[in-house]
Amino acid sequence: MLNISDHKSIEKVVRHFEEFSAIPHGSGNTSMIADYLVDFAKKRNLDYSRDAADNVIIRKAATKGYEGRPGIIFQGHLDMVAEKKPGSDIDMEKDGLKLYRDGDFLRAENTTLGGDDGVALAYALAVLDSDDIPHPDFEAVFTSDEEIGLLGAVAINPDEIKGRLLINIDSDEEGVFTVGCAGGMRSDITLPVRRTNSGDNSFRVKVSGFKGGHSGVEIDKGRVNANKALVEIISSIGDISIKDIRGGNADNAIPREAECVFSSSYDHTALITKLGNSLKDKYADIEPSIEVSVEKIDYPVAGVSVEDSSRLISLLAKLPSGIIAMSTDVVGLVETSLNMGILKLESDKAEVSFSVRSAKGTEKEKLSHRLEEIASEHGASYSTRGEYPAWEYKKDSHLREVMKKVYEDMYGTSPEIVIIHAGLECGIFSEKLEGIDCVSIGPNNYDIHTTEERLSLSSLERVWEFLLRVLREI
């Protein structure tokens, strides 16, 4: 067990985090953690519901003296982005996380930590498990598969949710209250390809060492998409037969590495080395740790025809990724963006998946149509999934004002009130639940969606104490 004796007030919070971190809960793999939450509720005789999408709601009646106050919701998602370092033998589908403390930070060995959104689960479970925390009627709303399109929130039955004051604990910067966000969707492009017998000269080119990150939070930091960087190289080496190409594991995570195996009658080692050095020079200021490697290998797999390989490379080169437009209403806010998050080649098709975001529905649709046109030009099919609405700023918010006052009383300064480019489930809840009042907060959590993710324990403690005060004063 982690030693957090210097953070007594969050011992129960961290213990819950440790316990459920032993359960694999990557996106699309939430049944086991949903089972855990149902068992948690049963053991404590708490009212609960679970649906076919693995959404779990646990309810606890108001403590004495708080019966007449408005009910409050702590809301977060069950799934995490399950990334691991190259060479790690952990199976993210079957194995739990190996947590450790690094000074003020909580980390996981060689993987993402899952603080996004494990902090919401840990805080809510600590309230549900307590007998000494005063609160009004309390609901913990845990949604599934947020990271792959807010799918749980889309599927949830709004009649199961009674409260109308919702604190979404899915933000990662202390002292920042998020009160609006972009809408988005997932976009998939599939290009059919033919495999033919190809030459024996096979080469593997790999790009790695990119910072990566959350495609909503870090998209404005200039971080380079490894998939696009790989395409920069392979599009400059002439006719090749692609045997394999892949990069990225989640459409909303900026890829950190990508690779391509191809055959050719020429030895392109010297050219690729030169192109790699140019790539590193080009992005040295923002991506100082880029590595580009090339090696001749044995790879007895039929390659994609040169014609289809050329078509695939052209498609990948023309597909945009990154910031499309900045907001004209909010200075410094990204309005529209997309991220080429997953690239892979199967036996008879290449697949590319994007996370598309915009604060404006019309611009989101315009960008989707642009992707569809590029796909069509190359003989590829196009589809979308997991579309979710923008969360519009609410001018009059009782919850925001109470939280703001509590924060000012506790810390002698005002919180930052922001609208963000990343997607949050508050947009869906605002659309489904008439009169819902939402604010999103969270402790300091750094490099989410990467294997460098780390959660500040001191911030986790401060935000916990803040939430307890809000529960008393709402």
C-alpha positions in Angstrom: 0.0 0.0 0.0 1.2 3.5 -0.7 2.5 5.5 2.2 0.6 8.8 2.3 0.9 9.4 6.1 1.7 13.0 5.3 -1.8 13.4 3.6 -4.1 12.0 6.3 -7.3 13.6 5.0 -7.1 11.7 1.7 -6.1 8.3 3.0 -9.5 6.9 2.2 -9.5 8.6 -1.3 -6.1 7.1 -2.2 -7.0 3.7 -0.8 -10.1 3.5 -3.1 -7.9 4.7 -6.0 -5.4 1.9 -5.3 -8.1 -0.7 -5.0 -9.9 -0.1 -8.3 -6.6 0.5 -10.1 -5.9 -3.2 -9.7 -8.8 -3.8 -12.1 -8.1 -3.2 -15.8 -10.5 -0.5 -17.0 -9.4 0.8 -20.4 -12.0 2.1 -22.8 -14.2 -0.8 -24.0 -13.2 -2.9 -21.0 -15.3 -1.5 -18.2 -17.4 -4.5 -17.2 -15.1 -5.6 -14.4 -14.9 -2.1 -12.8 -18.7 -1.8 -13.1 -19.0 -5.1 -11.3 -16.7 -3.7 -8.6 -18.9 -0.6 -8.1 -22.1 -2.6 -7.9 -20.4 -4.9 -5.3 -19.3 -1.7 -3.4 -22.9 -0.5 -3.3 -24.4 -3.8 -2.2 -21.9 -4.2 0.7 -22.9 -0.8 2.0 -26.7 -1.2 1.4 -26.7 1.7 -1.0 -29.2 2.2 -3.7 -27.7 1.7 -7.2 -28.5 1.1 -10.8 -26.5 -0.3 -13.7 -27.4 -0.3 -17.4 -26.3 -2.4 -20.4 -23.6 0.2 -21.2 -21.9 -0.3 -17.8 -23.1 3.1 -16.5 -23.4 2.8 -12.7 -25.2 5.2 -10.4 -24.9 4.9 -6.6 -27.2 7.0 -4.4 -26.9 8.0 -0.7 -29.5 9.8 1.3 -28.8 13.2 2.9 -27.2 13.2 6.3 -29.1 14.6 9.2 -29.8 18.3 8.8 -29.3 18.3 5.1 -32.5 16.6 4.0 -34.1 19.7 2.5 -31.2 20.9 0.4 -30.9 20.4 -3.4 -29.3 17.0 -4.3 -25.8 17.0 -5.6 -24.0 14.8 -8.1 -20.3 13.8 -8.4 -19.8 12.6 -11.9 -16.9 11.0 -13.7 -16.1 8.2 -16.1 -15.0 4.6 -15.5 -12.6 4.2 -18.4 -9.1 5.3 -18.9 -6.8 5.7 -21.9 -4.7 2.5 -21.5 -1.3 3.4 -22.9 2.0 1.6 -22.0 5.7 2.2 -22.7 7.3 0.3 -25.6 8.6 -3.0 -24.4 6.4 -3.2 -21.4 5.0 -6.7 -20.9 1.8 -5.5 -19.1 -1.4 -6.6 -20.7 -3.7 -3.6 -20.3 -6.8 -5.8 -21.0 -6.0 -8.2 -18.2 -3.5 -6.6 -15.7 -4.0 -3.9 -13.1 -1.8 -0.9 -12.7 1.3 -0.8 -10.6 1.1 2.4 -8.6 4.0 4.1 -6.9 4.7 7.4 -5.2 7.3 9.8 -6.5 7.5 12.7 -4.0 4.3 14.6 -4.4 3.2 12.6 -7.4 1.2 9.4 -7.8 2.4 7.5 -10.9 2.0 4.0 -12.5 4.9 1.9 -13.7 5.3 2.1 -17.5 1.6 3.0 -18.1 -0.9 5.7 -18.0 -2.1 6.3 -14.4 -5.8 6.6 -15.0 -6.1 9.7 -12.9 -8.3 10.7 -15.8 -10.8 9.9 -14.5 -9.9 7.8 -11.4 -9.9 10.9 -9.3 -13.7 11.2 -9.7 -14.3 7.6 -8.7 -12.0 7.9 -5.7 -13.6 11.1 -4.4 -17.2 9.8 -4.9 -16.4 6.4 -3.3 -14.9 8.2 -0.3 -18.1 10.1 0.2 -20.3 7.0 -0.2 -18.1 5.1 2.2 -18.1 7.7 4.9 -20.3 8.1 8.0 -19.0 11.5 9.0 -19.2 13.6 5.9 -22.3 15.9 5.9 -24.0 16.2 2.5 -27.4 16.6 0.9 -28.9 13.7 -1.2 -25.8 12.5 -3.0 -25.5 10.7 -6.4 -22.3 9.3 -7.9 -22.8 9.0 -11.6 -20.1 6.8 -13.3 -20.2 6.7 -17.1 -18.5 4.2 -19.4 -16.3 4.7 -22.5 -16.0 8.5 -22.2 -12.6 8.4 -23.8 -13.9 6.8 -27.1 -16.8 9.1 -27.7 -18.6 9.8 -24.4 -20.6 6.7 -25.2 -21.8 6.0 -21.7 -23.2 9.5 -21.2 -25.0 9.2 -24.6 -26.6 5.9 -23.5 -27.5 6.8 -20.0 -31.2 7.0 -19.0 -31.8 10.6 -17.7 -34.7 9.3 -15.6 -32.2 7.6 -13.3 -30.6 10.9 -12.3 -32.5 12.9 -9.7 -30.2 15.7 -8.8 -29.7 18.9 -10.8 -26.4 20.2 -9.4 -23.6 18.3 -11.1 -19.9 18.5 -10.3 -18.0 16.8 -13.1 -14.6 15.8 -11.7 -12.8 15.4 -15.1 -10.6 18.5 -15.3 -6.9 18.5 -14.5 -5.9 21.9 -13.2 -6.6 23.0 -9.7 -8.3 26.4 -9.3 -9.9 26.2 -12.7 -13.6 25.9 -13.0 -14.7 24.8 -16.5 -18.1 25.9 -17.5 -18.3 25.1 -21.2 -16.6 22.9 -23.8 -16.4 22.0 -27.5 -18.5 19.4 -29.1 -17.0 16.5 -31.1 -17.2 13.2 -32.9 -15.1 10.3 -33.9 -14.4 9.9 -37.7 -13.2 6.7 -39.4 -11.7 6.3 -42.8 -11.3 2.9 -44.4 -9.3 2.4 -47.6 -9.5 -1.1 -49.2 -6.1 -2.4 -50.4 -4.8 -5.3 -52.4 -1.8 -7.4 -51.3 0.6 -8.8 -53.9 3.8 -10.7 -53.7 6.6 -8.2 -53.2 10.4 -8.2 -53.1 12.5 -9.5 -50.2 14.1 -6.1 -49.4 12.0 -5.1 -46.4 12.7 -2.1 -44.3 11.2 -0.8 -41.0 11.2 3.0 -40.4 10.1 4.1 -37.0 9.5 7.6 -35.5 9.3 7.9 -31.7 10.0 10.1 -28.7 7.2 12.6 -29.4 5.5 14.2 -26.4 2.0 13.1 -27.3 -0.8 14.1 -25.0 -4.6 14.8 -24.9 -5.9 15.9 -28.2 -8.2 18.5 -26.6 -5.9 19.8 -23.8 -2.6 19.7 -25.6 -3.7 20.4 -29.2 -2.7 24.1 -28.8 0.8 23.3 -27.6 2.2 22.6 -31.1 2.9 18.9 -30.4 3.7 16.9 -33.5 1.5 14.0 -34.4 3.8 10.9 -34.9 1.5 9.5 -37.6 1.8 12.7 -39.7 5.5 12.8 -39.1 5.9 9.2 -40.4 3.9 10.2 -43.5 6.3 13.1 -44.1 9.1 10.6 -44.4 7.5 7.8 -46.4 5.9 10.2 -48.9 9.4 11.4 -49.9 11.0 8.0 -50.8 9.3 7.1 -54.0 7.5 3.9 -55.0 7.2 1.3 -52.2 5.0 -1.6 -51.2 3.7 -1.1 -47.7 3.6 -4.3 -45.6 2.5 -2.7 -42.4 1.9 0.7 -41.0 0.6 1.7 -37.6 0.6 4.4 -35.0 -1.4 5.5 -32.0 -3.9 3.7 -29.8 -6.6 6.2 -29.1 -8.2 8.7 -31.4 -8.1 11.4 -28.7 -4.5 10.9 -27.8 -1.8 12.6 -29.9 0.4 9.6 -31.1 3.9 9.4 -29.7 5.3 6.9 -32.1 4.5 5.3 -35.5 6.2 2.8 -37.8 6.0 1.5 -41.4 7.4 -1.7 -42.9 7.8 -1.7 -46.6 9.6 -3.4 -49.4 11.4 -1.8 -52.3 13.9 -2.8 -55.0 16.1 0.1 -53.7 17.9 0.5 -50.4 16.5 3.7 -48.9 18.4 3.6 -45.7 20.6 6.7 -46.5 17.7 8.7 -47.7 15.5 7.9 -44.7 18.4 8.8 -42.4 18.7 12.1 -44.1 14.9 12.7 -44.0 14.9 11.8 -40.3 17.6 14.3 -39.5 15.7 17.0 -41.4 12.5 16.1 -39.4 14.4 16.3 -36.1 15.8 19.7 -37.1 12.4 21.0 -38.2 10.7 20.2 -34.9 13.7 20.6 -32.5 12.2 23.4 -30.5 8.9 21.7 -29.7 9.8 18.0 -30.0 13.5 17.8 -28.8 13.4 14.0 -28.1 12.4 12.7 -31.6 14.1 9.6 -32.8 14.0 8.2 -36.4 15.3 4.7 -37.1 15.5 2.6 -40.2 16.6 -1.0 -40.5 16.6 -3.8 -43.1 14.6 -6.8 -41.8 13.1 -10.1 -42.8 9.4 -9.7 -43.1 7.9 -12.5 -45.2 4.5 -10.9 -45.6 2.9 -9.9 -48.9 2.9 -6.2 -49.3 0.2 -3.9 -50.6 0.5 -3.2 -54.3 2.6 -0.2 -55.2 -0.4 1.5 -56.7 -2.5 1.1 -53.5 0.5 2.0 -51.3 0.8 5.2 -53.3 -2.9 5.9 -52.9 -2.7 5.2 -49.1 0.3 7.6 -48.7 -1.5 10.3 -50.7 -4.6 9.9 -48.5 -2.6 10.2 -45.3 -0.6 13.2 -46.6 -3.8 15.1 -47.5 -5.7 14.4 -44.4 -5.3 17.3 -41.9 -4.5 17.0 -38.3 -4.1 19.7 -35.6 -5.6 23.1 -35.2 -8.0 24.2 -37.9 -9.3 27.5 -36.5 -8.9 29.6 -33.3 -11.9 31.1 -31.6 -12.9 34.6 -32.6 -14.9 34.9 -29.4 -12.5 33.8 -26.7 -8.9 34.8 -27.0 -6.5 31.9 -27.0 -9.2 29.2 -27.3 -9.0 26.6 -30.1 -12.3 26.6 -31.9 -11.9 23.7 -34.3 -9.3 20.8 -34.5 -8.8 17.2 -35.3 -6.4 14.5 -34.3 -5.2 11.6 -36.4 -5.1 9.3 -33.4 -5.1 5.8 -34.9 -3.5 4.4 -38.0 -3.3 0.7 -38.8 -3.1 -1.7 -41.7 -5.1 -4.9 -41.8 -4.9 -7.7 -44.4 -7.2 -6.0 -46.9 -7.7 -2.4 -45.6 -6.1 0.6 -44.0 -7.9 2.3 -41.2 -7.5 5.9 -39.9 -9.5 7.3 -36.9 -9.8 10.9 -35.9 -11.1 12.8 -32.9 -12.9 15.9 -34.4 -13.7 18.9 -32.1 -15.3 22.3 -32.4 -17.1 24.8 -30.3 -19.4 25.5 -33.3 -21.6 22.7 -34.7 -21.5 24.1 -38.2 -17.7 24.1 -38.2 -17.6 20.5 -36.9 -19.8 19.4 -39.8 -17.8 21.4 -42.3 -14.6 19.6 -41.1 -16.3 16.2 -41.3 -17.4 16.9 -44.8 -13.8 17.8 -45.7 -12.6 14.5 -44.4 -15.3 12.7 -46.3 -14.3 14.5 -49.6 -10.6 13.5 -49.1 -11.6 9.9 -48.4 -13.8 9.8 -51.5 -11.1 11.2 -53.7 -8.9 8.2 -52.8 -11.6 5.5 -53.0 -12.0 5.2 -49.2 -15.2 5.0 -47.1 -16.1 7.5 -44.3 -18.2 7.2 -41.2 -18.7 9.0 -37.9 -19.6 7.8 -34.4 -19.9 9.1 -30.9 -21.0 12.6 -31.7 -21.6 14.8 -28.7 -22.8 18.4 -28.4 -21.0 21.4 -27.1 -21.6 22.5 -23.5 -22.8 26.1 -23.7 -21.9 28.6 -21.0 -24.7 29.2 -18.5 -25.0 32.8 -17.5 -26.9 32.2 -14.3 -25.4 29.3 -12.3 -26.2 28.7 -8.6 -23.6 25.9 -8.4 -20.9 28.0 -10.0 -21.5 30.9 -7.6 -21.5 28.7 -4.5 -18.3 27.0 -5.5 -16.7 30.3 -6.4 -17.6 31.8 -3.0 -16.3 28.7 -1.1 -13.0 28.8 -3.1 -12.6 32.5 -2.4 -13.3 32.0 1.3 -10.8 29.1 1.5 -7.9 30.5 -0.6 -8.4 34.3 -0.6 -8.4 34.4 -4.4 -10.9 33.8 -7.2 -10.8 30.6 -9.3 -10.3 30.8 -13.1 -13.5 30.4 -15.0 -12.9 28.9 -18.4 -14.4 27.3 -21.5 -12.2 24.6 -23.0 -11.6 22.8 -26.3 -11.6 19.3 -24.8 -14.9 17.4 -24.7 -16.7 16.9 -21.4 -19.8 14.9 -20.6 -21.5 18.0 -19.2 -22.7 18.9 -22.7 -24.6 15.6 -23.0 -26.1 16.0 -19.4 -27.1 19.6 -20.2 -28.9 18.4 -23.3 -30.6 15.4 -21.5 -31.5 16.9 -18.1 -33.7 20.0 -18.1 -32.4 22.5 -15.5 -29.1 20.8 -14.9 -26.3 23.1 -13.5 -22.8 21.8 -14.1 -19.2 22.8 -13.2 -16.1 20.7 -14.0 -13.1 20.7 -11.7 -10.2 18.5 -10.7 -6.8 18.4 -9.1 -3.5 18.9 -10.9 -2.8 15.9 -13.1 -0.1 16.2 -15.7 0.6 14.5 -19.1 -2.7 12.7 -19.1 -3.2 10.1 -21.8 0.6 9.4 -21.7 2.9 7.1 -19.8 4.3 10.2 -18.0 0.9 10.9 -16.3 1.3 12.0 -12.7 -1.2 13.2 -10.1 -0.3 15.7 -7.4 -1.2 14.3 -4.0 -1.1 17.7 -2.4 -3.5 19.0 -5.0 -5.7 15.9 -4.6 -5.9 16.8 -0.9 -6.8 20.4 -1.4 -9.5 19.7 -4.0 -10.9 17.1 -1.6 -11.1 19.6 1.2 -12.7 22.0 -1.1 -15.4 19.5 -2.2 -16.2 18.6 1.4 -16.8 22.3 2.0 -19.1 22.6 -1.0 -21.1 19.6 0.1 -21.7 21.4 3.4 -22.6 24.8 1.9 -24.5 24.0 -1.2 
